[in-house]
């Protein structure tokens, strides 16, 4: 099969999916399908312009077939890109596909000395604080620094005596994390970070559980430092 034939088949798959998901009439144009789906789909919002550009190429291929010859033959790079877009529309990659793994946690009753040591040894600037009933808070290096600043008038500061639960109360914001379910897409994950930024807030960590409940077991964690990895997976 020629690239044009494969292109048309792949594009038709995307179009069928968008038409079904938006429950649009058969008369709706591809541009209209994309705009309708963009209202609820993070993937379509992110790749809206790309999809419309490929729609223009599809139209060129169809129109130029009137005499049986194809003038616009998609190159291999365009074919690869369209295949990626098809995957994003039909099977958007989930956050757990990149970030599933054991999550290092600390206890509210742990000493600050232990918590800081564990974070340093693992190269982390934050760690979830968890007890039997579930998630308690997120201990960050900023939080530790604020606690140290509050103790500065003391001649002796004992990290061994201070408990994590006490230090957590010095967090600049208790809204520095978010819980998401394991099926959340990578594109939706990026939008989660963007929403915090738009509000002028910092999202230190996204915590992944089965259905996004804070009482559930942690399945993975994503921090700002992981965003380049997410972007690379979406190229």
C-alpha positions in Angstrom: 0.0 0.0 0.0 1.1 3.6 -0.7 1.6 6.1 2.0 -1.5 7.9 0.8 -3.7 4.8 1.2 -2.3 4.1 4.7 -2.7 7.8 5.6 -6.4 7.8 4.6 -7.1 4.6 6.6 -5.4 6.0 9.7 -7.2 9.3 9.3 -10.5 7.6 8.9 -9.9 5.7 12.2 -9.4 9.0 14.0 -12.4 10.6 12.4 -14.7 7.6 13.3 -13.5 7.8 16.9 -14.1 11.5 17.2 -17.5 11.3 15.6 -18.5 8.5 17.9 -17.2 10.2 21.1 -18.8 13.5 20.2 -22.0 11.9 19.0 -21.9 14.2 16.0 -24.0 14.1 12.9 -22.5 12.6 9.7 -22.6 16.1 8.2 -20.3 17.5 10.8 -16.9 18.4 9.3 -13.6 17.1 10.8 -12.8 20.6 12.1 -16.1 20.6 13.9 -15.4 17.2 15.4 -12.1 18.4 16.7 -13.5 21.6 18.2 -16.3 19.6 19.9 -13.9 17.0 21.3 -11.5 19.7 22.5 -14.1 20.8 25.1 -13.6 17.6 27.1 -10.5 15.9 25.8 -7.0 17.1 26.9 -5.4 15.2 24.0 -7.6 17.0 21.4 -6.9 20.4 23.0 -3.2 19.7 22.9 -3.1 18.4 19.3 -6.0 20.4 17.8 -3.9 22.3 15.3 -2.0 19.2 14.2 -5.2 17.3 13.6 -6.6 20.1 11.5 -3.4 20.3 9.4 -3.7 16.6 8.7 -7.4 17.2 7.7 -6.2 19.7 5.1 -3.7 17.1 3.8 -6.5 14.5 3.7 -8.6 16.8 1.7 -5.8 17.5 -0.8 -5.2 13.8 -1.3 -8.9 13.0 -1.9 -9.4 15.9 -4.3 -6.3 15.1 -6.3 -7.4 11.6 -6.9 -10.0 12.5 -9.5 -7.8 11.4 -12.3 -6.5 8.4 -10.5 -3.2 9.9 -9.6 -2.0 11.2 -6.2 -0.2 14.5 -6.3 0.2 14.9 -2.5 2.0 11.8 -1.2 2.6 12.0 2.6 6.2 11.5 3.5 7.4 9.0 6.2 7.7 11.7 8.8 4.1 12.7 8.3 3.0 9.1 8.5 4.8 8.6 11.8 3.3 11.8 13.2 -0.2 10.8 12.2 0.3 7.4 13.8 1.2 9.1 17.1 -1.9 11.2 16.9 -4.0 8.2 16.3 -2.6 6.7 19.5 -3.3 9.8 21.4 -6.9 9.9 20.3 -7.7 6.2 20.5 -5.4 5.1 23.3 -4.0 8.1 25.3 -1.1 6.9 27.4 -1.9 6.8 31.1 0.2 8.4 33.9 0.9 5.0 35.4 2.6 3.8 32.2 5.5 6.1 33.1 5.3 6.5 36.9 4.3 3.2 38.4 6.6 2.0 41.2 7.1 1.9 44.9 6.7 5.3 46.5 9.1 6.3 49.3 7.0 7.5 52.2 7.7 8.7 55.7 5.6 8.6 58.9 4.3 11.6 60.9 6.1 10.1 63.9 9.5 9.9 62.2 12.2 12.2 63.3 13.1 15.1 61.0 16.6 13.8 61.0 15.5 10.5 59.5 13.2 12.2 57.0 15.9 14.6 55.8 18.4 11.7 55.5 16.1 9.6 53.5 15.2 12.4 51.2 18.9 13.4 50.7 20.0 9.8 50.0 17.3 9.4 47.4 17.7 12.8 45.8 14.2 13.9 46.6 13.0 17.4 47.6 9.7 16.1 48.8 8.2 12.9 50.3 4.6 11.8 51.1 3.8 11.5 54.8 1.6 8.5 55.4 0.0 6.8 58.4 -2.3 3.7 58.6 -5.4 5.7 57.8 -3.8 7.2 54.6 -2.0 10.3 53.4 -1.3 13.0 55.9 0.7 15.6 53.9 3.7 16.3 51.7 7.0 17.1 53.4 9.1 19.4 51.2 12.6 20.9 51.5 10.9 24.3 51.6 8.8 23.2 54.5 11.9 22.0 56.4 13.6 25.4 55.7 10.6 27.3 57.1 10.7 25.1 60.2 14.4 25.8 60.6 13.8 29.5 60.2 11.3 29.4 63.0 13.8 27.7 65.3 16.7 30.1 64.6 16.5 31.9 67.9 17.3 28.7 69.7 21.0 28.0 70.3 20.5 24.3 69.6 18.3 22.8 67.0 17.7 19.0 67.3 16.6 17.3 64.1 16.5 14.1 66.1 13.9 15.4 68.5 11.6 17.2 66.0 8.8 15.0 64.5 7.7 15.2 60.9 4.1 15.9 62.1 5.4 19.1 63.7 7.4 20.2 60.7 4.4 19.7 58.4 2.6 22.5 60.1 5.1 24.9 58.6 4.2 24.2 55.0 3.6 27.4 53.1 0.5 25.8 51.6 -1.5 22.6 52.3 -2.7 22.7 48.7 0.7 21.8 47.1 -0.3 18.4 45.9 -3.0 16.6 43.9 -4.4 13.1 43.8 -5.2 11.4 40.5 -6.4 8.0 39.4 -4.2 5.5 37.6 -6.0 6.0 34.3 -5.4 9.7 34.1 -3.7 10.5 30.8 -0.2 12.1 30.5 -1.7 15.1 28.7 -4.3 15.6 31.5 -1.4 15.4 34.0 0.3 18.3 32.2 -3.0 20.3 32.5 -3.1 19.6 36.2 0.3 21.3 36.7 -0.8 24.1 34.4 -4.0 24.8 36.4 -1.9 25.3 39.6 0.4 27.6 37.7 -2.5 29.7 36.3 -3.7 30.2 39.9 -0.2 31.4 40.9 0.3 28.2 43.0 3.0 25.5 43.0 2.1 21.9 42.5 4.9 20.0 44.2 3.7 16.5 43.5 0.9 14.5 41.9 0.1 11.4 43.8 -1.3 8.4 41.9 -3.7 6.0 43.5 -6.2 3.5 42.1 -9.1 6.0 41.8 -7.6 9.3 43.0 -8.6 8.9 46.7 -6.1 10.0 49.3 -7.0 7.0 51.5 -5.8 4.6 48.8 -2.3 3.1 48.5 0.1 5.2 46.6 1.0 3.7 43.2 3.3 6.4 41.9 4.3 10.0 42.3 5.1 12.8 39.7 7.0 16.0 40.6 7.9 19.1 38.6 11.3 17.5 37.9 9.5 14.7 36.0 7.8 17.0 33.5 10.6 16.8 30.9 10.1 13.0 30.9 6.4 13.5 30.3 7.0 15.9 27.5 9.5 13.5 25.9 6.9 10.8 25.9 4.4 13.0 24.2 6.6 14.1 21.3 
